[in-house]
Amino acid sequence: MKIPQPVWVFMLSLSAIPITYTVNNIPASEDPIAILGIGVAVLVVLFFLVCFAARSNPPQDPLFYMFTVFSFTCVIDLIISLEQDGFISGFMDFYIKEGEPYLRTPYGRMICYWDGTVHYALYLMMVTRISKRQGYRSAGLYWLGSILLSMFVFLAGNIVGKYGSDIRPAFLLNIPFLFLPVWAGMKVSEKPRTLTPRTAAEVAVEQQKLPHQRPLDLLLLIFLLSAIAYTLFRGFVALDCPLESCFNYIYQYEPYLKDPVAYPKVQMLVYLFYALPLLCLFVYGLLKPGCSWMLDWTLVFAGAVAQSQFTHIGGSLHPWTPYTYRVPEETMWPFLLMNLLYAVGPQILALRCLMHPEFFLSPAALREADQDKKHK
């Protein structure tokens, strides 16, 4: 009986459980160099196993192999987070001690939770769609934003934070997870969009509407302007701005930004220098018809913000975060409200662009498409 590709991919990813348990009991796993070698060996062997398993019906998309290997590492990350929070034991102790000790931080645990759940689900979904020769462009762009921002903040925080003097060889195992997604993103962006057909006349009617005639877009504009101000303010806070308002905010609402692990500070700076320009561009895209780039970049941004806000909120509230850096109980609800709104807004914007893209389509391209249909 032939096993469907998504099924054996899922089974192969679960092999991380016995593998990590076995390696945890090998004496050589106490040596940092050996841990790097074991990690590389496992990934290489896994890649060849995937190639062997897919030989009878090789996928047309090379990303199938990358997503399959990455799904295996997702299970490892979930094991790490569950073990560090005390739900299981005896699997990845060796790796935390001699491989990547910064994964025991609240931020490290939250990033592993996200990778072991959301990224894992996305990989399995994309592998399934590849095996059925279906499109996955939207899911791929969402994943791209999520993994790129998570890896950038994670790697930068490891270097400039308190663990910068304790970098072990296993740190190098993270490098492929920064560069391979860039290649994957280029491949995903080349795939065609799957949009419901619209005529040029329908698009023209939608693009003639002013913002007040598009209630959802008006609310999104209000959100984006608020998010711009909030991003700018938190960037100043992360840069130790001497204004009294910044001083009060960091001690009363987000003392986590002062945590010496540096992940939250790096994240706020990424927001300031990268998210802020995108937010401004999205305002322009909601006002100017025909900005087709909104259909892609809102998805990338939504994935990035969802991941970063999850880890930031989780790290701020985690019981292993030192008490002085945790959110005070009296400001818990304002903190949650502001950060959840900051996370949810981009998701609504991406869905709006995905479900009703008429305002962002190019009328000229649609007219050419309509003419081609008439000639055929």
Disulfide bonds with the S-S distance in Angstrom:
none
